[in-house]
């Protein structure tokens, strides 16, 4: 992306030609976007929505949702040139993705919980750490830092969810129970209509919250992603 939202801070990130957007469509990019954006889906009007994972400052993302969405984000982050380190207690669920990503290059690596080594993230070699560690992920050895973002996946709300929601720059929430929707709404300051919508969301739909911004996004898989991961689903 040659255009970005917000002031420039620090060095420019790596440049990739994977995603382009006409200038007249820039107003459709309200989510935080850095030098490179990962397309996460479209809004109700069909406008593309992006997340800028590659940043010169620590960046934490929390997704309360399904494995399918986290894996799509991991694949798309790898496609922008990031190295993706997956910390997981269910390696078998990630093995096929790791083998298929990067056309044989080791751009997605798998690690047991608590065993992610230092990644050496730099402006020329950014990293996204995906933490798929269940309902109570331990505090990670590897945390967000310049050019290293961390995406934490929680399948549902748990005792650690409030802390993670408050400490994350960006929070995504997929379909949850009414009780979980009420708790989420209190923490994130959601409107009543947004809270009532959360238990009714279709598979692949996420409410992304960044500060005072809220955006409903539908993630539609490409043919390649569908062949690798199947269709969108909230449950695994």
C-alpha positions as CSV (number, residue, x, y, z in Angstrom):
1,X,0.0,0.0,0.0
2,X,1.4,3.4,-1.0
3,X,-1.2,5.2,1.0
4,X,-1.9,4.7,4.7
5,X,-4.2,6.1,7.4
6,X,-2.8,8.2,10.3
7,X,0.7,9.7,10.7
8,X,3.8,7.9,9.7
9,X,6.0,6.6,12.5
10,X,9.4,5.1,12.3
11,X,10.9,3.3,9.3
12,X,8.7,2.2,6.3
13,X,7.9,-1.4,6.3
14,X,8.6,-4.0,3.5
15,X,6.9,-3.2,0.3
16,X,4.8,-5.9,-1.5
17,X,2.6,-5.8,-4.6
18,X,0.1,-8.3,-3.3
19,X,-2.7,-5.8,-2.5
20,X,-3.6,-2.7,-4.4
21,X,-6.5,-0.2,-4.0
22,X,-7.7,2.7,-6.1
23,X,-7.3,6.1,-4.5
24,X,-11.1,6.7,-4.5
25,X,-11.5,3.7,-2.3
26,X,-9.2,4.8,0.5
27,X,-12.1,6.0,2.6
28,X,-13.2,2.3,2.9
29,X,-10.2,1.5,5.1
30,X,-11.1,2.4,8.6
31,X,-9.3,-0.3,10.5
32,X,-5.7,0.4,11.6
33,X,-3.5,0.0,8.6
34,X,0.2,0.1,8.6
35,X,2.7,0.0,5.7
36,X,1.2,-3.3,4.6
37,X,-2.4,-4.4,5.1
38,X,-3.8,-7.9,5.4
39,X,-7.2,-8.0,3.7
40,X,-9.5,-9.6,6.3
41,X,-12.8,-9.3,4.5
42,X,-15.4,-6.8,3.4
43,X,-17.9,-4.6,5.2
44,X,-21.7,-4.5,4.6
45,X,-21.1,-2.3,1.6
46,X,-18.5,-4.6,0.1
47,X,-15.6,-2.4,0.9
48,X,-12.3,-4.3,1.7
49,X,-11.1,-4.1,5.3
50,X,-7.5,-4.5,6.2
51,X,-5.3,-4.9,9.3
52,X,-1.7,-3.6,9.3
53,X,0.3,-6.2,11.2
54,X,3.7,-4.8,10.2
55,X,4.4,-1.9,12.5
56,X,7.4,-0.2,14.1
57,X,5.7,-0.5,17.5
58,X,4.2,-3.4,19.5
59,X,0.8,-4.5,18.2
60,X,-1.6,-6.9,19.9
61,X,-4.7,-8.4,18.3
62,X,-7.2,-10.6,20.1
63,X,-9.7,-12.7,18.2
64,X,-12.5,-14.3,20.2
65,X,-13.7,-16.7,17.5
66,X,-13.0,-19.8,15.4
67,X,-9.8,-21.4,14.3
68,X,-10.8,-21.0,10.7
69,X,-10.6,-17.2,10.8
70,X,-7.3,-17.3,12.6
71,X,-5.9,-19.6,10.0
72,X,-7.1,-17.4,7.2
73,X,-5.4,-14.4,8.8
74,X,-2.2,-16.4,9.3
75,X,-2.2,-17.4,5.6
76,X,-2.8,-13.8,4.4
77,X,-0.1,-12.4,6.8
78,X,2.4,-14.9,5.3
79,X,1.3,-13.8,1.8
80,X,2.4,-10.2,2.6
81,X,5.9,-11.4,3.4
82,X,5.7,-11.9,7.1
83,X,7.1,-14.9,8.9
84,X,4.3,-16.5,10.9
85,X,5.1,-18.4,14.2
86,X,2.2,-20.4,15.5
87,X,2.2,-21.3,19.2
88,X,-0.3,-24.1,19.6
89,X,-1.3,-27.1,21.7
90,X,-3.0,-28.7,18.6
91,X,-0.2,-28.9,16.1
92,X,-2.2,-31.3,14.0
93,X,-4.7,-28.6,13.2
94,X,-2.0,-26.4,11.8
95,X,0.3,-28.9,10.0
96,X,-1.4,-28.9,6.6
97,X,-1.5,-25.1,6.6
98,X,2.2,-24.8,7.5
99,X,3.2,-27.3,4.8
100,X,1.1,-25.6,2.1
101,X,2.0,-22.0,2.9
102,X,4.9,-20.3,1.1
103,X,5.0,-22.8,-1.8
104,X,7.6,-24.9,0.0
105,X,9.3,-22.0,1.9
106,X,9.2,-22.3,5.7
107,X,7.3,-19.1,6.3
108,X,4.9,-20.7,8.8
109,X,6.5,-22.4,11.7
110,X,4.8,-24.4,14.5
111,X,5.8,-24.4,18.2
112,X,4.6,-26.0,21.3
113,X,3.0,-23.7,23.9
114,X,5.7,-21.7,25.7
115,X,8.4,-22.8,23.2
116,X,8.5,-20.0,20.6
117,X,12.1,-19.0,20.2
118,X,13.2,-15.4,19.6
119,X,12.2,-14.5,16.1
120,X,14.6,-11.7,15.2
121,X,11.9,-9.6,13.7
122,X,13.1,-6.6,11.7
123,X,11.7,-4.0,9.3
124,X,12.8,-6.2,6.4
125,X,11.6,-9.5,8.0
126,X,8.5,-8.8,10.1
127,X,6.8,-11.5,12.2
128,X,3.3,-12.4,13.2
129,X,3.0,-14.7,16.3
130,X,-0.3,-16.5,16.4
131,X,-1.1,-17.8,19.9
132,X,-3.6,-20.7,19.7
133,X,-3.2,-21.8,23.3
134,X,-6.8,-22.6,24.4
135,X,-9.0,-20.9,26.9
136,X,-6.3,-19.9,29.3
137,X,-3.2,-19.0,27.3
138,X,-0.2,-18.5,29.6
139,X,1.7,-15.3,29.4
140,X,3.9,-15.7,26.3
141,X,7.7,-15.7,26.3
142,X,7.6,-14.0,23.0
143,X,5.6,-10.7,23.2
144,X,4.7,-8.0,20.7
145,X,7.6,-5.7,19.8
146,X,8.6,-3.5,16.8
147,X,7.8,-5.4,13.6
148,X,6.5,-8.4,15.6
149,X,2.7,-8.4,16.1
150,X,0.9,-11.0,18.3
151,X,-2.6,-12.4,17.4
152,X,-4.1,-14.3,20.3
153,X,-7.0,-16.7,19.6
154,X,-9.6,-17.4,22.3
155,X,-12.4,-19.9,21.3
156,X,-14.7,-18.3,23.9
157,X,-14.5,-15.9,26.8
158,X,-12.5,-17.1,29.7
159,X,-11.1,-15.6,32.9
160,X,-8.2,-14.2,31.0
161,X,-10.4,-12.6,28.3
162,X,-11.1,-9.3,30.1
163,X,-7.4,-8.7,30.6
164,X,-6.6,-9.5,27.0
165,X,-9.4,-7.3,25.7
166,X,-8.2,-4.3,27.7
167,X,-4.6,-4.7,26.6
168,X,-5.1,-5.4,22.9
169,X,-5.1,-2.7,20.3
170,X,-7.6,-4.5,18.2
171,X,-10.3,-7.0,19.3
172,X,-12.3,-9.2,17.0
173,X,-15.5,-10.9,18.3
174,X,-17.4,-13.6,16.5
175,X,-20.6,-15.4,17.5
176,X,-20.8,-15.8,21.3
177,X,-23.5,-16.6,23.8
178,X,-25.9,-13.9,25.1
179,X,-24.1,-13.9,28.5
180,X,-20.7,-13.6,26.8
181,X,-22.1,-10.8,24.6
182,X,-23.2,-8.9,27.6
183,X,-19.7,-9.3,29.3
184,X,-18.0,-8.3,26.0
185,X,-20.2,-5.3,25.6
186,X,-19.4,-4.0,29.1
187,X,-15.6,-4.3,28.6
188,X,-15.5,-2.9,25.1
189,X,-18.3,-0.3,25.6
190,X,-20.5,-1.7,22.8
191,X,-24.0,-0.3,22.0
192,X,-27.0,-2.4,23.0
193,X,-27.7,-3.2,19.3
194,X,-24.2,-4.5,18.8
195,X,-24.4,-6.7,22.0
196,X,-27.7,-8.2,20.8
197,X,-26.2,-8.9,17.4
198,X,-23.2,-10.9,18.6
199,X,-25.1,-14.2,19.4
200,X,-26.7,-14.1,16.0
201,X,-23.6,-13.7,13.8
202,X,-23.1,-16.0,10.8
203,X,-20.0,-18.0,10.4
204,X,-17.1,-15.9,9.1
205,X,-18.6,-12.6,10.5
206,X,-16.5,-10.6,13.0
207,X,-17.1,-7.4,14.9
208,X,-13.7,-5.7,15.0
209,X,-13.2,-3.1,17.7
210,X,-10.3,-0.6,17.8
211,X,-10.8,2.1,20.4
212,X,-14.1,3.9,19.5
213,X,-14.3,2.3,16.1
214,X,-16.5,-0.7,15.3
215,X,-16.6,-2.6,12.0
216,X,-18.6,-5.6,11.0
217,X,-16.5,-7.7,8.6
218,X,-17.3,-10.8,6.5
219,X,-14.3,-13.0,5.7
220,X,-14.8,-14.8,2.5
221,X,-12.2,-17.4,1.6
222,X,-10.5,-17.6,-1.8
223,X,-10.8,-20.9,-3.7
224,X,-7.3,-21.9,-2.6
225,X,-8.1,-21.1,1.1
226,X,-11.4,-23.1,0.8
227,X,-9.5,-26.0,-0.6
228,X,-7.0,-25.9,2.3
229,X,-9.2,-24.9,5.2
230,X,-12.8,-25.7,4.1
231,X,-15.7,-23.2,4.4
232,X,-16.0,-20.6,7.1
233,X,-17.0,-22.0,10.5
234,X,-17.2,-20.7,14.1
235,X,-16.9,-24.1,15.8
236,X,-13.9,-26.5,15.4
